Amino acid sequence: QVQLVESGGGLVQPGGSLRLACAAAGSIVSINEMGWYRQTPGNQREFVALVSTGGIPKYDERVKGRFTISRDHSKNTVYLQMNGLKPEDTAVYFCHAFVYSDMWRDHWGQGTQVTVSP
């Protein structure tokens, strides 16, 4: 069993900052990429950012320059530093990890709400 536990969501004013964290725990042999996706009501989950095993980040164009993804291999944790938040960033943010336990599988966190509003 592998669990992804997210933290750090909340309410922030436009222009503000939040930092999300996601810790993977359980029967983990290895983790490949880790990342973040977001979803708003009535819409599909969309890609935000990911970081490879080697630490190479990739961002959606809408967050590039404002969000920074990082990873702590020793803690099996991925972070998303979100600066310059806009109302359109409001969504439920989900952590994703590609994990090897007995085989490679996709795992998702439960989601954390981020609300950007005056």
Secondary structure by P-SEA (a helix, b strand, c coil): cbbbbbcbbbbbcccbbbbbbbbbbcccccccccbbbbbcccccccccccccccbbbbbcccccccbbbbbbccccbbbbbbcccccccccbbbbbbbcccccbbbbbccbbbbbbcc
